[in-house]
Amino acid sequence: MKFFLDTADIEEIERGLEWGMVDGVTTNPSLIAKQGKPYLPTVQAIAEMVPGPVSGEVLATEYDGIMEQGHRLAGLAENVVVKVPLSPAGLRAVRDLAADGIRSNVTLCFSAAQALLAAKAGAAFISPFVGRVDDVGGSGMEIIEQIVAIYANYHFETEVLVASVRHPLHVVQASLIGAHVATIPFSTLEKLYHHPLTDVGLERFLSDWQKTGKTFDEKAG
Ligand code: E4P
């Protein structure tokens, strides 16, 4: 399963890369706005740091604007994937961007029906927002299950990129279902490492050894 980092924060990406857990990055206008930096240079800087796919979102909502911004985003670096909102204009652009050799990540997906359309349009990734579905009393993971089954039925190549991840259980559930990717906020990535028994166990191992008064590289005899 691939882990993308869901952030536009350069320091978070540096740390995630150091940990060896970042296969790609997703950004969106809200995440870039939070950094207070210019739009395209931020996407470009991230794409230069990360070897895998980096999603940069168009701000246009009409076909011509999506195409124009999509080409500009894709021109920043080879690994930039153009994030396009799910709408008739968006999916038309996804099809035409694909014909131009440009990969798209269809965003703001909240149903299996929408995901089916995105796959038919030729999206490289579909981003169903599980956390936002849960927030309104739905089950984000049920939608992931449906999309994974539908894509398998028809051998679609579109990868299921679980987005709006809020906690480690989302990541575990997404991996059990067999989603290709989870895009994870840095705070959730940190949480994935932690378990109280790991902390207690490590403390005990170290204190037991410390009680012997011996060192790590003490010679035998
Ligand atoms: C990523 O592709 C999405 O834009 C992001 O996961 C949305 O997350 P949020 O619902 O926490 O804003």
Residues whose N, C-alpha, C, O or C-beta is under 5 A from the ligand:
A	BS01	E4P	D6 T26 T27 N28 S127 G131 R132 A163 S164 V165
